[in-house]
Amino acid sequence: MIFTNFKEIDGAGRIVISKDIRKHLNIKPGDVLHINADDECITIKKAEKKCVFCNSPENLIEFESKYVCCSCVEKLSHK
């Protein structure tokens, strides 16, 4: 299913993501969104919680807004 919306940017530079899109993508208050931009396009997608080293989504520990899995923490502690 494809959703298309046209939204006006407010004076603070914000846009509103419509309820139907938030519901479809399971975006809730407090979720982190990953925003990319190139010369002509802005892409917004829900950020996945995964290890910054191995990309594992399991056994994560949050450290300064980044995630590291227990396996990588163990490897780092031996170096």
LINURTA-V416616 format. One record per helix or strand of 2 or more residues. SS is the DSSP state (H for helix, E for strand). FROM is the first residue (numbers start at 1). TO is the last residue. If there is no record, write none. Layout:
BEGIN
SS,FROM,TO  SS,FROM,TO
END
This chain:
BEGIN
H,19,25  E,33,37  E,42,46  E,60,63  E,66,69  H,70,77
END
